[in-house]
Amino acid sequence: ILAQGSRHASRCPPARARAAIPRAAQASSRAAPPAMANVPVSELSKEQQDELLCTYAALILHDDGADVTAQGMTNLIKAAGCSVEAYWP
């Protein structure tokens, strides 16, 4: 049990207070996750979409521990069913 003066004490309501709130209401009161961007991808220009594809491809390759090369990026972009102008990767 946390002491009342503890910095963690205010994070959760007491168990009896939580029990009084229906589960559906508890779940619906959670905030929605933040959006990735303010603009939908469909509203980006072709050039912006190409840049975004290359950025994601580079991040994926890096996170996977692979060398970030133009060929690796191109292969990943094609595997995703997308294409970019040849000068991007």
Contacts in CASP RR format, 6 or more apart in sequence:
PFRMAT RR
TARGET T0000
AUTHOR 0000-0000-0000
METHOD contacts of the structure
MODEL  1
ILAQGSRHASRCPPARARAAIPRAAQASSRAAPPAMANVPVSELSKEQQD
ELLCTYAALILHDDGADVTAQGMTNLIKAAGCSVEAYWP
2 8 0 8 1.000
2 9 0 8 1.000
3 9 0 8 1.000
12 18 0 8 1.000
18 26 0 8 1.000
41 49 0 8 1.000
41 52 0 8 1.000
44 52 0 8 1.000
47 85 0 8 1.000
50 84 0 8 1.000
50 85 0 8 1.000
50 88 0 8 1.000
51 88 0 8 1.000
53 77 0 8 1.000
53 80 0 8 1.000
53 82 0 8 1.000
53 84 0 8 1.000
53 88 0 8 1.000
54 73 0 8 1.000
54 77 0 8 1.000
54 84 0 8 1.000
54 88 0 8 1.000
54 89 0 8 1.000
57 72 0 8 1.000
57 73 0 8 1.000
57 76 0 8 1.000
57 77 0 8 1.000
57 89 0 8 1.000
58 68 0 8 1.000
58 73 0 8 1.000
60 76 0 8 1.000
61 67 0 8 1.000
61 68 0 8 1.000
61 69 0 8 1.000
61 72 0 8 1.000
61 73 0 8 1.000
61 76 0 8 1.000
62 68 0 8 1.000
66 72 0 8 1.000
70 89 0 8 1.000
71 89 0 8 1.000
72 89 0 8 1.000
73 89 0 8 1.000
74 84 0 8 1.000
74 89 0 8 1.000
77 83 0 8 1.000
77 84 0 8 1.000
77 89 0 8 1.000
END
